[in-house]
Amino acid sequence: RAHMWLMAIGWGLFIPIGIVGARMKETLLGANGCWFHIHRAIQTLGYSMGLAGIGCGFVVRGEWNTPFTVHRDLGVTITVLGAVQIISLVARPSPESNKRVYWGYWHRWIGRSASILAVANIYYGMFDVAEVDTWAWVVYTVLLAVIVLIGVFNDGYRILYKVHPMLPESD
């Protein structure tokens, strides 16, 4: 059970909250840099919970071999993508560098990919590995939907009111 809770909360909720929070930097938190520290803290907590969850998963099995190889291999892939995110912070160019925009795309798409795979793996684990009760996946789905909807509404607001950094300033 510890494996399921750690993964669902860490990778399934905290990581998406951190992503949406980073996207809300202009609308909710302003440009003072506070958003970055919140994003970093939430992502670190989510990734740490994921590492602890993987540890619990291997303790439960007691070995690498498992009848759930897809679930295991997706979990390892997601963890590696998360580690790439952390390592890439060391190579992050300065904000003035013309390479920063490329690094930003890399960072966002690796993070999104890891998060999407994590959510898929959480559902795979709930349905095919643990066969959890209906209430568990309904609660998780509702919480995840709220996070996604907040992100969608935020992006709509940014576009509508031209808060997006790529759009010209609104009058």
C-alpha positions as CSV (number, residue, x, y, z in Angstrom):
1,R,0.0,0.0,0.0
2,A,2.9,2.4,0.7
3,H,4.1,2.0,-2.9
4,M,0.6,2.9,-4.2
5,W,0.1,5.9,-1.9
6,L,3.6,7.3,-2.5
7,M,3.4,7.0,-6.3
8,A,-0.2,8.3,-6.6
9,I,0.5,11.4,-4.4
10,G,4.1,12.0,-5.4
11,W,4.1,11.4,-9.2
12,G,0.3,11.5,-9.6
13,L,-0.5,14.8,-7.8
14,F,2.5,16.7,-6.7
15,I,4.3,16.6,-10.0
16,P,1.2,17.8,-12.0
17,I,0.6,20.5,-9.3
18,G,4.2,21.6,-9.8
19,I,3.8,21.8,-13.5
20,V,0.6,23.7,-13.4
21,G,2.1,26.0,-10.7
22,A,5.1,26.8,-12.9
23,R,2.7,27.6,-15.8
24,M,0.7,29.9,-13.5
25,K,3.8,32.0,-12.7
26,E,2.6,35.1,-14.5
27,T,-1.0,35.0,-13.4
28,L,-0.9,33.8,-9.9
29,L,2.5,34.5,-8.4
30,G,3.8,37.4,-10.4
31,A,7.3,37.8,-11.8
32,N,9.1,38.0,-8.5
33,G,10.7,34.5,-8.7
34,C,8.7,33.1,-5.8
35,W,7.0,30.7,-8.3
36,F,10.3,29.1,-9.1
37,H,11.0,28.1,-5.4
38,I,7.5,26.8,-5.0
39,H,7.8,24.8,-8.3
40,R,11.2,23.4,-7.3
41,A,10.0,22.4,-3.8
42,I,6.8,20.7,-5.0
43,Q,8.7,18.8,-7.8
44,T,11.4,17.8,-5.3
45,L,8.8,16.5,-2.9
46,G,7.0,14.6,-5.7
47,Y,10.2,13.1,-7.1
48,S,11.4,12.1,-3.6
49,M,8.1,10.4,-2.9
50,G,8.4,8.6,-6.2
51,L,11.9,7.3,-5.3
52,A,10.6,6.1,-1.9
53,G,7.6,4.5,-3.7
54,I,10.0,2.7,-6.1
55,G,12.0,1.5,-3.1
56,C,8.7,0.1,-1.6
57,G,7.8,-1.6,-4.8
58,F,11.1,-3.4,-5.0
59,V,10.8,-4.3,-1.3
60,V,7.3,-5.8,-1.9
61,R,8.6,-7.9,-4.8
62,G,11.9,-8.7,-3.2
63,E,13.6,-8.9,-6.6
64,W,13.8,-7.3,-10.0
65,N,11.6,-10.0,-11.7
66,T,7.9,-9.4,-11.6
67,P,4.8,-10.5,-13.6
68,F,4.1,-6.7,-14.1
69,T,7.1,-5.9,-16.3
70,V,5.3,-3.1,-18.2
71,H,4.5,-1.4,-14.9
72,R,8.0,-1.9,-13.6
73,D,9.7,-0.7,-16.8
74,L,7.5,2.4,-17.1
75,G,8.3,3.2,-13.5
76,V,12.0,3.0,-14.2
77,T,11.7,5.1,-17.4
78,I,9.7,7.7,-15.5
79,T,12.3,7.8,-12.7
80,V,15.1,8.2,-15.3
81,L,13.3,11.0,-17.0
82,G,12.9,12.7,-13.6
83,A,16.7,12.2,-12.9
84,V,17.4,13.8,-16.3
85,Q,15.3,16.8,-15.2
86,I,17.4,17.2,-12.1
87,I,20.7,16.7,-13.9
88,S,19.7,19.1,-16.6
89,L,19.4,21.9,-13.9
90,V,23.2,21.8,-13.6
91,A,23.5,22.5,-17.4
92,R,20.8,25.2,-17.3
93,P,22.1,28.2,-19.3
94,S,21.8,31.7,-17.8
95,P,18.6,33.6,-18.6
96,E,20.6,35.9,-20.9
97,S,21.9,33.0,-23.0
98,N,20.4,32.4,-26.4
99,K,20.5,28.7,-25.6
100,R,18.1,29.1,-22.7
101,V,15.0,28.9,-24.9
102,Y,16.1,25.5,-26.2
103,W,16.9,24.3,-22.7
104,G,13.4,25.5,-21.7
105,Y,11.7,23.4,-24.4
106,W,13.8,20.4,-23.3
107,H,12.9,20.9,-19.7
108,R,9.2,21.3,-20.3
109,W,8.8,18.4,-22.7
110,I,10.9,16.0,-20.7
111,G,8.8,17.0,-17.6
112,R,5.5,16.7,-19.4
113,S,6.5,13.3,-20.9
114,A,7.5,12.0,-17.5
115,S,4.3,13.2,-15.9
116,I,2.0,11.8,-18.7
117,L,3.8,8.4,-18.4
118,A,3.5,8.5,-14.6
119,V,-0.3,9.2,-14.7
120,A,-0.7,6.3,-17.3
121,N,1.4,4.0,-15.1
122,I,-0.6,5.0,-12.0
123,Y,-3.8,4.0,-13.8
124,Y,-2.1,0.8,-15.1
125,G,-1.1,0.0,-11.5
126,M,-4.6,0.7,-10.1
127,F,-6.4,-1.4,-12.7
128,D,-4.1,-4.2,-13.7
129,V,-1.6,-4.6,-10.8
130,A,-3.4,-3.8,-7.5
131,E,-7.0,-3.9,-8.7
132,V,-8.0,-1.1,-6.3
133,D,-11.6,-0.4,-5.3
134,T,-13.6,2.0,-7.5
135,W,-13.5,4.8,-4.9
136,A,-9.7,5.0,-5.1
137,W,-9.5,5.6,-8.8
138,V,-12.5,7.9,-8.8
139,V,-11.0,10.1,-6.1
140,Y,-7.6,10.1,-7.9
141,T,-9.3,10.9,-11.2
142,V,-11.3,13.8,-9.7
143,L,-8.2,15.3,-8.0
144,L,-6.2,15.0,-11.2
145,A,-9.0,16.5,-13.3
146,V,-9.2,19.5,-10.9
147,I,-5.4,20.0,-11.4
148,V,-5.7,19.7,-15.2
149,L,-8.7,22.1,-15.3
150,I,-6.9,24.7,-13.2
151,G,-4.1,24.5,-15.8
152,V,-6.5,24.8,-18.7
153,F,-8.4,27.7,-17.3
154,N,-5.1,29.4,-16.4
155,D,-3.8,29.0,-19.9
156,G,-7.1,30.3,-21.3
157,Y,-6.9,33.3,-19.0
158,R,-3.3,34.0,-20.0
159,I,-4.2,33.9,-23.7
160,L,-7.4,35.9,-23.3
161,Y,-5.8,38.6,-21.2
162,K,-2.5,38.5,-23.0
163,V,-0.5,37.6,-19.9
164,H,1.4,35.0,-21.9
165,P,5.1,36.0,-22.2
166,M,5.1,35.4,-25.9
167,L,2.2,37.8,-26.6
168,P,2.4,41.6,-26.6
169,E,1.5,43.5,-23.5
170,S,-2.2,44.2,-23.0
171,D,-3.4,47.8,-22.9
